């Protein structure tokens, strides 16, 4: 009876190095959150006002007012949830 012998091969040498974790800029993250959450409804309000003026369709103004109400609510939420003390 023959026995098979497994030959252990040494793993190839690899050049490993540590990578520093990226630093999180809290101020930039907060500014991006404000721009996204508050800027988007304001942008839509502006687009709807421009569409109402350009086309003469009056119900676009209703969408603009609704967008401004969303902007006011998002501004209140952002102001209350802002982390500026830490």
C-alpha positions, 0 to 999 in steps of 0.5 A: 500500500502506498501512502501519499505524502502532502508537501506543505508549501510555504506561502509567498511573501506578501508586502502588507502595510497598514492603511490609515482610516480616513478622517471624517470631516464632521463640518463637511458632512453636516454642510452636505446634509443641509444642502441636500435636505434643505436645498432640494425643496428650495430648488424645486420651489424655484423651478416651479416658480420659473415654470409658472412664470414661463408657462402661465400655468397657475397650478405650478405656484401651488407646487412651489408653495408646497415645496416651500412648506417642505423646505420650512419643515426640513429647516426646522428639523435640521436646526433641531437635529444639528450637532454643533455643540460637539 
